[in-house]
Amino acid sequence: MCGRYSFGNPARIATLPLGAALPAYPARFNIAPSQSVPLVLQDREGRRAQLARWGLVPFWADDPSIGNRLANARGDTAATKPSFRAAFKSRRGLLPLDAYYEWQTLTGSKVKQPWAIGLPDHAPFAVAALWERWTPKGDPDAEPLVSCCIVTTEPNATMAPIHDRMPVIVAPEHYDQWLDPTHPEAAQALIGPWKGPMEAWKVSTYVNAPRNEGPDCWRPVDSPQDLPPELTSAPDANLPLF
Protein backbone atom coordinates (compact mmCIF):
# COMPACT_ATOMS: atom_id res chain seq x y z
CA MET A 1 0.00 0.00 0.00
CA CYS A 2 0.95 3.66 -0.02
CA GLY A 3 -0.57 5.70 2.77
CA ARG A 4 1.37 8.95 2.62
CA TYR A 5 3.56 10.84 0.17
CA SER A 6 5.51 14.05 -0.43
CA PHE A 7 5.24 16.94 -2.88
CA GLY A 8 8.19 18.66 -1.33
CA ASN A 9 9.65 20.51 -4.33
CA PRO A 10 6.78 21.79 -6.52
CA ALA A 11 9.10 23.64 -8.92
CA ARG A 12 11.12 20.53 -9.69
CA ILE A 13 8.07 18.28 -9.87
CA ALA A 14 6.62 20.68 -12.47
CA THR A 15 9.51 19.80 -14.81
CA LEU A 16 8.16 16.27 -15.33
CA PRO A 17 6.98 15.86 -18.98
CA LEU A 18 3.39 15.25 -17.95
CA GLY A 19 1.82 17.06 -20.90
CA ALA A 20 -0.24 19.33 -18.65
CA ALA A 21 0.53 22.25 -16.34
CA LEU A 22 0.04 21.32 -12.70
CA PRO A 23 -2.39 23.41 -10.63
CA ALA A 24 -0.94 25.70 -7.98
CA TYR A 25 0.02 23.53 -5.02
CA PRO A 26 2.33 24.38 -2.11
CA ALA A 27 5.18 22.25 -0.85
CA ARG A 28 3.78 19.38 1.20
CA PHE A 29 5.78 16.67 2.92
CA ASN A 30 3.00 14.56 4.46
CA ILE A 31 0.05 14.23 2.11
CA ALA A 32 -2.61 11.86 3.45
CA PRO A 33 -5.72 10.19 2.01
CA SER A 34 -8.83 12.42 1.91
CA GLN A 35 -6.72 15.46 1.01
CA SER A 36 -6.62 17.16 -2.37
CA VAL A 37 -3.74 16.19 -4.64
CA PRO A 38 -2.56 17.23 -8.13
CA LEU A 39 -3.76 14.65 -10.66
CA VAL A 40 -2.98 14.41 -14.38
CA LEU A 41 -5.78 12.74 -16.35
CA GLN A 42 -6.87 12.24 -19.93
CA ASP A 43 -10.35 11.86 -21.39
CA ARG A 44 -12.33 12.91 -24.47
CA GLU A 45 -11.53 16.54 -23.71
CA GLY A 46 -7.80 15.85 -23.77
CA ARG A 47 -5.10 15.84 -21.12
CA ARG A 48 -5.18 18.18 -18.16
CA ALA A 49 -4.21 18.46 -14.51
CA GLN A 50 -6.46 19.32 -11.60
CA LEU A 51 -6.88 18.79 -7.89
CA ALA A 52 -8.60 15.56 -6.90
CA ARG A 53 -9.48 13.90 -3.63
CA TRP A 54 -7.14 11.05 -2.71
CA GLY A 55 -9.42 8.06 -2.06
CA LEU A 56 -11.40 6.70 -5.00
CA VAL A 57 -15.18 7.15 -4.94
CA PRO A 58 -16.70 4.79 -7.55
CA PHE A 59 -19.32 6.38 -9.78
CA TRP A 60 -21.95 3.98 -8.41
CA ALA A 61 -21.30 4.74 -4.71
CA ASP A 62 -24.13 5.99 -2.51
CA ASP A 63 -21.78 7.81 -0.14
CA PRO A 64 -18.40 9.40 -0.89
CA SER A 65 -17.04 8.14 2.44
CA ILE A 66 -16.24 4.86 0.67
CA GLY A 67 -13.19 6.69 -0.66
CA ASN A 68 -11.65 6.60 2.81
CA ARG A 69 -11.04 2.87 2.26
CA LEU A 70 -9.92 3.10 -1.36
CA ALA A 71 -6.65 5.05 -1.34
CA ASN A 72 -4.88 2.18 -3.14
CA ALA A 73 -5.75 -0.39 -5.80
CA ARG A 74 -3.81 -3.60 -6.33
CA GLY A 75 -2.51 -3.61 -9.88
CA ASP A 76 -3.03 -7.33 -10.30
CA THR A 77 -6.77 -7.13 -9.58
CA ALA A 78 -7.76 -3.53 -10.44
CA ALA A 79 -9.10 -4.54 -13.86
CA THR A 80 -11.64 -6.92 -12.27
CA LYS A 81 -12.50 -5.58 -8.81
CA PRO A 82 -15.91 -3.82 -8.76
CA SER A 83 -14.52 -0.72 -7.04
CA PHE A 84 -11.80 -0.16 -9.64
CA ARG A 85 -12.59 -1.93 -12.91
CA ALA A 86 -14.51 0.91 -14.58
CA ALA A 87 -11.77 3.39 -13.71
CA PHE A 88 -9.04 1.02 -14.85
CA LYS A 89 -10.74 0.54 -18.20
CA SER A 90 -10.73 4.19 -19.23
CA ARG A 91 -9.84 6.57 -16.38
CA ARG A 92 -6.16 6.18 -15.56
CA GLY A 93 -4.11 9.06 -14.22
CA LEU A 94 -0.71 10.07 -12.90
CA LEU A 95 0.19 11.49 -9.50
CA PRO A 96 3.48 13.46 -9.44
CA LEU A 97 5.57 13.32 -6.26
CA ASP A 98 9.13 13.17 -4.97
CA ALA A 99 8.91 10.56 -2.21
CA TYR A 100 6.44 8.27 -0.51
CA TYR A 101 6.37 6.74 2.97
CA GLU A 102 6.00 3.19 4.17
CA TRP A 103 5.99 1.63 7.62
CA GLN A 104 8.16 -1.41 8.38
CA THR A 105 7.05 -4.00 10.92
CA LEU A 106 9.82 -4.66 13.46
CA THR A 107 10.12 -8.00 15.21
CA GLY A 108 9.32 -7.68 18.89
CA SER A 109 8.13 -4.10 18.64
CA LYS A 110 4.66 -2.59 18.55
CA VAL A 111 6.04 0.52 16.88
CA LYS A 112 6.61 0.41 13.11
CA GLN A 113 9.61 2.15 11.55
CA PRO A 114 8.66 4.79 8.96
CA TRP A 115 10.75 5.04 5.80
CA ALA A 116 10.86 7.59 3.00
CA ILE A 117 11.42 6.13 -0.46
CA GLY A 118 12.28 7.91 -3.70
CA LEU A 119 14.62 8.13 -6.65
CA PRO A 120 18.29 9.11 -6.47
CA ASP A 121 18.99 12.83 -5.97
CA HIS A 122 15.40 13.29 -4.78
CA ALA A 123 14.32 13.34 -8.43
CA PRO A 124 10.56 13.74 -9.00
CA PHE A 125 8.53 10.93 -10.53
CA ALA A 126 4.94 9.95 -11.26
CA VAL A 127 2.96 6.97 -10.00
CA ALA A 128 0.04 5.22 -11.64
CA ALA A 129 -3.40 6.29 -10.49
CA LEU A 130 -7.05 5.60 -11.26
CA TRP A 131 -9.66 8.33 -11.11
CA GLU A 132 -13.42 8.70 -11.02
CA ARG A 133 -16.02 11.42 -11.30
CA TRP A 134 -18.84 11.02 -8.76
CA THR A 135 -22.15 12.88 -8.57
CA PRO A 136 -24.66 12.46 -5.71
CA LYS A 137 -27.63 10.37 -6.76
CA GLY A 138 -30.74 12.44 -7.18
CA ASP A 139 -28.75 15.62 -7.75
CA PRO A 140 -27.41 15.52 -11.33
CA ASP A 141 -26.69 19.26 -11.25
CA ALA A 142 -24.27 18.95 -8.32
CA GLU A 143 -20.59 19.66 -8.90
CA PRO A 144 -18.90 16.29 -9.60
CA LEU A 145 -16.31 15.06 -7.13
CA VAL A 146 -13.10 13.94 -8.82
CA SER A 147 -11.24 11.35 -6.77
CA CYS A 148 -8.28 9.06 -7.32
CA CYS A 149 -6.25 6.19 -5.90
CA ILE A 150 -2.69 4.90 -6.29
CA VAL A 151 -2.04 1.63 -8.11
CA THR A 152 0.32 -0.70 -6.26
CA THR A 153 2.38 -3.74 -7.19
CA GLU A 154 4.91 -6.20 -5.76
CA PRO A 155 8.04 -4.70 -4.15
CA ASN A 156 11.41 -4.41 -5.84
CA ALA A 157 14.73 -5.14 -4.11
CA THR A 158 14.73 -1.76 -2.34
CA MET A 159 11.20 -2.13 -1.02
CA ALA A 160 11.07 -5.83 -0.16
CA PRO A 161 12.75 -5.50 3.27
CA ILE A 162 10.35 -2.67 4.16
CA HIS A 163 6.93 -3.68 2.81
CA ASP A 164 5.26 -6.18 0.50
CA ARG A 165 3.72 -3.54 -1.82
CA MET A 166 4.91 -0.41 -3.61
CA PRO A 167 3.34 2.17 -5.94
CA VAL A 168 3.61 1.55 -9.68
CA ILE A 169 6.15 4.12 -10.89
CA VAL A 170 5.54 5.08 -14.52
CA ALA A 171 8.57 6.08 -16.60
CA PRO A 172 8.16 9.30 -18.63
CA GLU A 173 8.35 7.39 -21.92
CA HIS A 174 5.28 5.41 -20.81
CA TYR A 175 3.08 8.32 -19.67
CA ASP A 176 1.10 8.31 -22.93
CA GLN A 177 0.62 4.55 -22.79
CA TRP A 178 -0.72 4.65 -19.24
CA LEU A 179 -3.02 7.64 -19.78
CA ASP A 180 -4.50 6.50 -23.10
CA PRO A 181 -8.15 5.77 -22.17
CA THR A 182 -8.68 3.39 -25.09
CA HIS A 183 -6.07 0.69 -24.40
CA PRO A 184 -6.35 -0.87 -20.91
CA GLU A 185 -4.38 -3.94 -22.05
CA ALA A 186 -1.36 -1.79 -22.87
CA ALA A 187 -1.68 -0.07 -19.49
CA GLN A 188 -1.82 -3.42 -17.71
CA ALA A 189 1.56 -4.29 -19.19
CA LEU A 190 3.13 -1.37 -17.31
CA ILE A 191 2.14 -2.68 -13.89
CA GLY A 192 5.17 -4.06 -12.09
CA PRO A 193 7.91 -3.07 -9.65
CA TRP A 194 10.27 -0.24 -10.61
CA LYS A 195 13.42 -1.64 -12.20
CA GLY A 196 15.61 1.44 -11.83
CA PRO A 197 17.62 2.61 -8.81
CA MET A 198 15.80 3.83 -5.71
CA GLU A 199 16.75 5.15 -2.32
CA ALA A 200 15.12 4.49 1.05
CA TRP A 201 15.95 6.14 4.36
CA LYS A 202 14.57 5.87 7.86
CA VAL A 203 12.64 8.88 9.09
CA SER A 204 11.21 9.90 12.44
CA THR A 205 7.81 8.82 13.72
CA TYR A 206 6.99 12.53 13.42
CA VAL A 207 5.56 11.60 10.02
CA ASN A 208 3.06 9.22 11.63
CA ALA A 209 0.58 12.00 12.42
CA PRO A 210 -1.01 13.46 9.26
CA ARG A 211 -1.25 16.86 10.96
CA ASN A 212 2.56 17.10 11.08
CA GLU A 213 4.13 18.88 8.13
CA GLY A 214 7.42 20.27 6.90
CA PRO A 215 10.85 18.91 5.98
CA ASP A 216 11.22 17.10 9.32
CA CYS A 217 8.92 14.45 7.79
CA TRP A 218 11.66 13.72 5.23
CA ARG A 219 14.76 14.15 7.39
CA PRO A 220 16.93 11.01 7.72
CA VAL A 221 17.33 9.78 11.30
CA ASP A 222 20.44 7.65 10.67
CA SER A 223 22.48 10.26 8.83
CA PRO A 224 23.80 13.69 9.83
CA GLN A 225 23.36 14.98 6.29
CA ASP A 226 20.93 17.80 5.73
CA LEU A 227 18.21 17.83 3.14
CA PRO A 228 18.81 19.80 -0.07
CA PRO A 229 18.14 23.54 0.47
CA GLU A 230 15.05 23.48 -1.72
CA LEU A 231 13.45 20.96 0.64
CA THR A 232 13.99 22.83 3.89
CA SER A 233 11.53 25.69 3.59
CA ALA A 234 8.40 25.60 5.71
CA PRO A 235 5.33 24.74 3.58
CA ASP A 236 1.91 26.29 3.61
CA ALA A 237 -0.22 23.63 5.26
CA ASN A 238 -3.54 25.39 4.58
CA LEU A 239 -4.68 23.09 1.81
CA PRO A 240 -8.29 22.57 0.77
CA LEU A 241 -9.87 19.32 1.88
CA PHE A 242 -12.90 17.78 0.24
N, C-alpha and C positions, 0 to 999 in steps of 0.2 A: 504494500500500500504506500501511499504518499499522503501524509497528513498535514504537512506544513512546507512552505517554500519561501524563497527570497527573491525580491526584485530590487536588489540593493544598489544597482548602478543603472538607472533608467537611460542615461545618455548612451552608455555602451550597449545596452540591450537593444536600443533603437537602431543600431547598425546592422542587426540581423536582416538578411534579405527576405523579409516576410511578404513583400509585395503589397503592403498596406501600412500606412502611418499609424503608430500606436496612439491611443488617446492619452491625454495628460494624466500622469500617474506618478505620485511621489515615491521616493525611495522607501521601500518596505523590506524588513528583514525577517518578518515572522507572519506571513500571510496564512490565514486559517480558513477552513471550510466555512461557508455562509457569507464570506466577505466578497466584495466585488473585485474582479481580476481582469486584466487586459486579455482579450481573446481575439485571435485572428480566425475568421471563418470565410467560407465561400458558398454561395448559393446562386440562384438564377440571376440575381442582381449583381453578381461579381464578387470580388474579394474585398473585404474590409476588416477593420478592427474596431472593437467596441468593448465596453465593460460588461461583464456577465457575472452572475452569481456562481460561486464555486459550490457545486452540489447539484447534480443533474435532477431536474424535475421533468419526468416523462410527460409528453403531451396529453396522455390519457389520465393523469393523476387528478384525484379529487382535491388534494391539499398539497400546497408547495412544500410542506414540512418534510415530505418524503425525501427531498434533496439533502437533508441532514445526514442521511444514511448512504448517499450515493455520490461521495466525493471521488471514488475510484471505480474503474471498470476493469475486470480481468481481460486482457487481450485475447486469451484463448477461448473465451466464452461470450465476449461482447456481441458477436454477430448473431447469437441465438437467444440470449437472455432477454425476457420480456422488457426489462427496464431500459435496455440499451440497444436492442437490435434495430429499431427504427432509426435511431441516431447514427448507429454505425453504418447503416446502409447509405445514407446520403448527407449526414450532418457531422462531418469530422472537422476538427479545428486544431489550432496550435496555441499553446500557452508559452510565452517567452519568460525566461527566468535566468538566474545565475547560480543558484544552488537550491538544493532541497534537503530536508531533514528526515532522519530515520532514527528509531529508538531500538537499541540492541539489548536483548535479554541477557542478563549476567547470572551465571550460576551462583546460587546461594544468596542472591540479593533480590530484594523487592523493588529496588530502584533500577530503572533502565537507563542505559548510557545514551544520551543523544549524540548524534553525528551530523555534521554537514557534509554534503557530497556535491561535487561539481566537476567541471573540466579544468585542465591545467591553466594556470594564470588567471583563474576566476573568469574565464571566457564565458560569455552568455550562450545560451542554447535554447531550443524549443522542444517541448514534450507533446506527445500526441494527446489530443482531447476529443471528446464528443460533446455536442451541444444540442440543446432543444429550445423551442419557443413554446411557452405555456400560457394559456389564457384561461381565466376562471370560467367554469361551466355556467352557463346562464347569463354571461356578461361578455358577449362577443366584441363589444366596443372597448373593453378594458385594455390598458397598455400591456402588451405581452411581456412576460418575464423570460429573459434569455438566461439560461443556466448552462453549466458545463461540468465535466468530470475529467480526471486524468486517467489515461489508459496505462495499465501496468503489465509487466511481464516477469519472466524469471530473472534472477540476479546474475550479473557477470562476476568476474573474479574479484573485483573491488567490493561489490556489494554482498557477496555470499556470506562472509563472516559476520555481517551486520544484520541482514534481514533477508527473507526469502522472496521478496518482490522488489521491483524497481520501476520507475516510470519508463515508458518507451520514449527514448530520445530520437528525434527525427533529424537526420542530417540535412543541411540546406539544399543539397541536390535532390532531395526527395520531398521537399515541401509541396510541390505541385502534385505529386503522386498521392500524397496523403490527403490533401484538401479536395481533390477532384471528386465531386459528389456523384459521379456516374460510374465509378469503377471500385466498388468495395473489395473485389478480389485482389486488385493491385495494392490496395491499402493494407489488406490482411498480410500480405507478404512482407511488409515493413515491420511487423510486430516481432520483437525479439530483443534480447539484451544488447546494450551498446558495446560495440567491438573496439572502440578507440580508448585511449588513455583517460583515466579519471583520477580524481583525488578525493580522499575522505579524511576528515579530521574531527577529533572529539571536541565537543563544545559543552558549555556549562548547562546545567539544568535550568538556568534562567530562561531558556527557550521554551521550556515546558508549558508555561502560562501564555496563552494567546495574547493577553493584554500587554505582555512585555515586548518592547520594540527597540530598535537601534542596533548598531554594529556589535554590541556585546552578545547578541544572538549568534553571530558568526565567529566570534573570536576563539582561536584555538586554546584549549586548556593545557595541552602538553608541550607547547612551544612558546618561547618568549617573543617570537616574531610578531610584529604589528601587522594589521591589515593594510592593504594598499590605501593611500590617502583618499581616493575617491569613495572608499567604503566606510569612512569614519565620521561622516557628517551626520548629525542627528536628523532623522526623517520627520516628516509631518504625518502624525498618526491619525489625523482626522479624516479618515476615509469614509465614503458612503457605504452603508450596509443595506442590503435588501430586506 
